[in-house]
Amino acid sequence: MPGQKLYPRATVKKIVKAHSNCSVSKNADVMIFLDYMLFMQNSLVKEASIEAKKGGEKGITARSVKKVTADSLAKFKG
């Protein structure tokens, strides 16, 4: 849908600025959002799908996501 916002840009900038105590460049929020989406798509969902299949579940559940969250976050820790 054209014109639909995926996330509130101003809110993301305020959160990042508050946590980093640094100024945020013009398009930093876009890069943060794209990194987050890549993480969700490539890592968390794939790992949760594998975990769900191991557990004999038909689809991804909250339990399978919770099991792989810590490991997936550790891979992306800079």
N, C-alpha and C positions, 0 to 999 in steps of 0.2 A: 504494500500500500504506500503510494507516494505521500510524503509529508508526515508520516507517522514517526515519532521519536522512539528510539529503542531504549533510551535511558535519559535521566535528567542530567545534562552536562554540568550545570552550575553546582548541583549537589555533589557530583563526583569530584569536581575541582575542590570544593570546600573540604570534603573528607580527606582527600590526598594532602592538601595543604595543612590541615590540622594534624595529621599523623606524621608528616615529614618535616614540618617546620621550615619548608622551603617554598619559594615561589613556583608556580606551576605554569609552564609555557602554554602557548595558545592551543595546541592540539594534543597536549599530553593526555587529556581525558579520553580522546579517541583511541590512542595507542593502548591505554590501560584497558579500555573496553574490549578491544580486539584481542589483546593477550588473554583476557579472561574468557572470551568466547572460544579461543583456540584451546585453552586449558580444559574447558567444559566439554568440548566436542572430542578432542583427540585423546585426552587422558582419562578423565573421570568417567565419562560414559562408556568408553571401551573397557576399562578395568571393571566397572560395575557390571557390565554385560557378561564378562568372563566369570566374575564371582557368582552371578545369578545362575549361570549355566552349571557351574560346579555344585551349587546348592540345589539343583533340580527345579529351579523356578522357571516359569514360562517367560517372564519379562523382568526388567529392572525394577527393584523395589527399594524403598528407603533403607532397608537393612543392608542390601548389597552396596549401596552408595556409601553408607556410613563405614562399612568394613574397609573400603579402599581409599577413603578420603585422606587419611593420614599419610599413606604411602605415596599417593598422587601429589599431595602438597609438598612432600619432601623432595620429590624429583624436580620441582620448579623453584625450590628455595635457592636464592642467589647467594 
